[in-house]
Amino acid sequence: MSDNSRDEDLRAEHAVVDERLTDPGFLVNADAEQVVALLDDASSPAARSAAAVYRASARLHRHSTAGVRRQLLALDAALCGDRELSAEIVTVRVEGEPAERWGVEWATGCHTSAVYAVATAVVEGRPVAVTGGYDGTVRVWDLTTGQPAGEPLTGHTSAVYAVATAVVEGRPVAVTGGYDETVRVWDLTTGQPAGEPLTGHTDAVYAVATAVVEGRPVAVTGSLDETVRVWDLTTCQLVGEPLTGHTSAVTSVATAVVEGRPVAVTGGHDRTVRVWDLTSREQTGKSLTGHTSVVYTVATAVVDGRVLALTGSGDDFFGFGDDFHGEMRVWDLVTHEQVGEPFAGHAGTVFAVTTVMVDGRVLALTGSGNDFHGEMRVWDVIAHEQVGPELVFPGTVYALGGAPGGRLVAGFGQEFAALTSLCSGRV
């Protein structure tokens, strides 16, 4: 055989490989070993890009179902900057599986270590997400373009564990808490600190939420020092004495309005959930007990006229233990009673809880993770059932938040993604 013939045969073989690797249906549905065997032979730019996407989370999807592979490949394509491929992968049909519910608008490896916190806001008419990470930075993202909105906000000297947003005197701000024991306020329009750091906690600040009390915006923070503190965001001063009662680290905070009065709901390492009247600055009712491990996350929502708290927990921070199962519990904030049985199913610590409104019903979203992967589950709180299959991530899901325009934002591992529902009626 002549050299020319061999070259032609080789080009033909590469063309076949490239054609297969640039077919989203093949990537999703073909036997993983068959696909892996072709990756090194990719030659065209599009095929090499698809090969890189396939390799990114192969440790997870190589032995998973095609439905899970579709999720992970769509996310990895977005992380690699190929939104077109991501969109094509989402629409691939998988036998025996429903159409994918979520698409990935964009995703980015934004921090150099784990993303622990996400909050959203509107700045000069544009929806943004604010993220905090173990790398000590706070970053702001334009949710429409997926691009950074300015430079990282720096000042924390170690991990940022918590982020919340508020409007202070007409300007959007972010409030962050970190391992350096400080609470910091950032003007999201200028990207600059709004005043000096708020100091008073004597250990790491794990949780931040915002509220309005007697017409003034406040931040409520929880700390490893076992206290809950309230800060006036207009004056950047501590309001009164710390709220005490937890017997160990306070790891989660959310706020709500119950019977016309603003309250904070806190959870911690002591396995309890507590409700605080922010006007009288006293705990209201009994502590809510039932969790058998650390309460890492709290969210609040109004469902069918009832003000509820949703709390997530797990065995321990690293997800060790043969009998480990993460769970979410729901509490009525008027009666201080648990509503129904725990929502179980996660195979890792539940680190994040948020709620979204879809077709007139409130759905709860929970994020979790263990040593191997992360996942998000969607729950109908009233029907007390999971809605659709879980969404799998290549890293622990530490943070979830709803955003304007029907978006969901998720922080997982070292990445951050903006997800959007393809069809709200199917969620």
Number of C-alpha atoms within 10 A of each C-alpha: 5 7 8 9 10 11 11 12 12 12 13 12 13 18 17 13 20 23 15 19 25 20 16 23 19 17 25 27 18 13 14 20 10 11 20 16 9 16 19 12 17 23 16 16 11 16 22 18 19 26 23 18 25 26 16 18 19 18 13 18 23 18 13 12 16 24 24 19 24 26 24 27 26 30 34 28 26 24 22 20 16 19 19 12 23 27 18 15 26 25 17 20 18 16 10 8 11 12 16 23 19 20 22 25 24 27 25 19 16 19 21 14 16 25 32 28 31 28 25 24 24 21 17 11 7 11 18 25 26 25 30 29 28 20 18 24 21 27 21 24 22 17 27 14 12 16 14 17 19 14 11 17 19 14 14 21 14 16 24 31 26 31 29 24 25 24 20 16 11 7 14 18 26 26 26 30 29 28 21 19 24 23 28 21 24 22 19 25 14 12 18 13 18 18 14 13 19 17 14 13 21 14 18 25 31 29 32 29 26 26 24 20 17 11 7 13 18 27 26 26 30 30 28 21 19 24 22 28 20 24 19 18 26 14 12 19 16 18 16 10 11 17 17 13 13 21 14 18 24 30 28 31 30 25 26 24 19 16 10 7 14 18 27 26 24 32 31 29 22 19 23 21 26 22 24 19 20 23 11 11 17 14 18 17 14 12 18 19 14 12 21 14 20 26 30 28 27 28 23 25 20 15 13 10 7 14 18 24 25 24 31 29 29 27 22 17 16 12 19 15 9 7 7 15 18 26 26 28 19 21 20 17 24 13 12 19 15 18 17 12 10 17 18 14 13 23 19 29 32 35 29 30 26 22 22 19 12 15 11 7 13 18 22 22 24 30 32 31 30 20 11 12 20 25 23 22 19 22 20 14 22 13 8 13 12 18 17 14 16 19 18 25 26 23 21 29 33 28 29 27 21 23 21 13 10 14 20 23 24 28 29 27 23 21 22 27 23 26 21 20 18 16 13 13 9 15 17
